Amino acid sequence: MQASRRSLFDLRRSSMQHQPYQTRPARETRGTGVQGHCPCRKDFTLKNVLCLAPMAGITDWPMRVLCYRMGADYACSEMVSAIGFMCAKPHNDTYRRLLEVHPEEKNTAVQLFGSDPVVMGEAAHRLTELGRFTMMDINMGCPARKVVSGGDGSALLLDPDKAYKIMEIVKRNTWLPCTIKTRLGFDDEHMTAIDLCRAAESLNYAWVAIHGRTRAQQYSGTANYQAIGELKAQLKIPVIANGDVFAPEDAIRIQQETGADGIMIGRGCMGNPWLFRTARQALEGKPIEKETLLDRIETAMLQAQWMVDFKGERLGIVEMRKHVGHYISGLRGATTIRRQVNFMLTLDEMRDLLETMREAALQEEEA
Ligand SMILES: Cc1cc2nc3c(=O)[nH]c(=O)nc-3n(C[C@H](O)[C@H](O)[C@H](O)COP(=O)(O)O)c2cc1C
């Protein structure tokens, strides 16, 4: 453990030196329970809160900042492996990138996954010390085989006692408000979300986010809002409802059918950060301001620039390809454009294509 502690300390220092991004002074809280001030924004209330869901490979800071600009109240990092983080070598680029927070971010949680309570506690402590995040989320819902086979993510739905232990030790090792994100159950025979939510409630967690599917369903079928509503009715802890919000009307439906305190949006905002604005307008009964084609192209250009600044040209552009694919979805010729984009390696290539599309969109607007 000594070696990994040293490497982690170096990682922390090196990432702070390397990046001038948001830092808050670290405090020693280990083993003493939640204490100190809550770094959550003072104006943050749990009423119709709109959250950006954690999505591995998607919710890096460029994506999060775009969603905040469009009205998200909260965002979550991509999931971070507790053991991977603890053992990371100094200057490990993967973790440096995963843990980078932009000054414009309002209220960003770090999401931890793992199933060893001791390692989860240590990781929670170290991540808190970074001073970048305002909340700490535990992943209890990831359905990926490689995560579940290690007993992590949604596998914790099969072992509520272990899930409780993890929640307890994480809470004891951070002063940040803690949350869990889970699914309705592992499968139809193990609908154990209620056990995890009650554990979170008893440990004074800030909220539970529930995706309305089981692990066995992965992403098939539709999210079961009624089941989320039934959980909500049995709990005192705030519930954030998640699943299948792709349009402003879905936000109304999930809110009405679950009675949840907030809504978490994942896939729907890929290539569409405006969904936060339009969902809020729908929830407040205001006229809906849809984005224009020009908005889409210009936002794709901005995100591409940020991705390159953040990740370097090659990685930034390769990762940006999927985002461009989402921004252009539904446009005439999208399939051909997507094929072109999937071979791009430089910002200039991507910018040229988007610039051509931008000019065409401007002409269309003028016509
Ligand atoms: C590409 C992708 C990556 C995801 N990564 C994570 C993750 O790291 N942690 C997590 O808790 N959920 C993850 N999820 C699940 C989402 O947070 C969310 O629960 C799910 O997509 C359902 O919400 P939606 O219908 O609004 O997309 C991921 C989903 C997708 C599509």
The ligand as an SDF file (V2000), in Angstrom:
LIG
                    3D

 31 33  0  0  0  0  0  0  0  0999 V2000
  -21.7530    5.5210  -23.2150 C   0  0  0  0  0  0  0  0  0  0  0  0
  -22.3120    5.3690  -21.8250 C   0  0  0  0  0  0  0  0  0  0  0  0
  -21.4580    5.3530  -20.7390 C   0  0  0  0  0  0  0  0  0  0  0  0
  -21.9730    5.2200  -19.4500 C   0  0  0  0  0  0  0  0  0  0  0  0
  -21.1180    5.2670  -18.3900 N   0  0  0  0  0  0  0  0  0  0  0  0
  -21.6200    5.2390  -17.1210 C   0  0  0  0  0  0  0  0  0  0  0  0
  -20.7690    5.4210  -16.0040 C   0  0  0  0  0  0  0  0  0  0  0  0
  -19.5540    5.6230  -16.1340 O   0  0  0  0  0  0  0  0  0  0  0  0
  -21.3270    5.3830  -14.7640 N   0  0  0  0  0  0  0  0  0  0  0  0
  -22.6780    5.1790  -14.5790 C   0  0  0  0  0  0  0  0  0  0  0  0
  -23.1410    5.1550  -13.4370 O   0  0  0  0  0  0  0  0  0  0  0  0
  -23.4990    5.0290  -15.6280 N   0  0  0  0  0  0  0  0  0  0  0  0
  -23.0110    5.0660  -16.8740 C   0  0  0  0  0  0  0  0  0  0  0  0
  -23.8550    4.9790  -17.9430 N   0  0  0  0  0  0  0  0  0  0  0  0
  -25.3060    4.9020  -17.7090 C   0  0  0  0  0  0  0  0  0  0  0  0
  -25.9200    6.3120  -17.7360 C   0  0  0  0  0  0  0  0  0  0  0  0
  -25.4250    7.1050  -16.6850 O   0  0  0  0  0  0  0  0  0  0  0  0
  -27.4590    6.2510  -17.6220 C   0  0  0  0  0  0  0  0  0  0  0  0
  -27.7920    5.6470  -16.4140 O   0  0  0  0  0  0  0  0  0  0  0  0
  -28.0950    5.4640  -18.7570 C   0  0  0  0  0  0  0  0  0  0  0  0
  -27.5580    5.8210  -20.0080 O   0  0  0  0  0  0  0  0  0  0  0  0
  -29.6150    5.6720  -18.7830 C   0  0  0  0  0  0  0  0  0  0  0  0
  -29.9190    7.0300  -18.9280 O   0  0  0  0  0  0  0  0  0  0  0  0
  -30.3370    7.6480  -20.3800 P   0  0  0  0  0  0  0  0  0  0  0  0
  -31.4880    6.8240  -20.8690 O   0  0  0  0  0  0  0  0  0  0  0  0
  -30.7190    9.0700  -20.0720 O   0  0  0  0  0  0  0  0  0  0  0  0
  -29.1480    7.5010  -21.2560 O   0  0  0  0  0  0  0  0  0  0  0  0
  -23.3690    5.0750  -19.2330 C   0  0  0  0  0  0  0  0  0  0  0  0
  -24.2170    5.0690  -20.3430 C   0  0  0  0  0  0  0  0  0  0  0  0
  -23.7080    5.2240  -21.6270 C   0  0  0  0  0  0  0  0  0  0  0  0
  -24.6580    5.2340  -22.7870 C   0  0  0  0  0  0  0  0  0  0  0  0
  1  2  1  0
  2  3  1  0
  2 30  2  0
  3  4  2  0
  4  5  1  0
  4 28  1  0
  5  6  2  0
  6  7  1  0
  6 13  1  0
  7  8  2  0
  7  9  1  0
  9 10  1  0
 10 11  2  0
 10 12  1  0
 12 13  2  0
 13 14  1  0
 14 15  1  0
 14 28  1  0
 15 16  1  0
 16 17  1  0
 16 18  1  0
 18 19  1  0
 18 20  1  0
 20 21  1  0
 20 22  1  0
 22 23  1  0
 23 24  1  0
 24 25  2  0
 24 26  1  0
 24 27  1  0
 28 29  2  0
 29 30  1  0
 30 31  1  0
M  END
$$$$
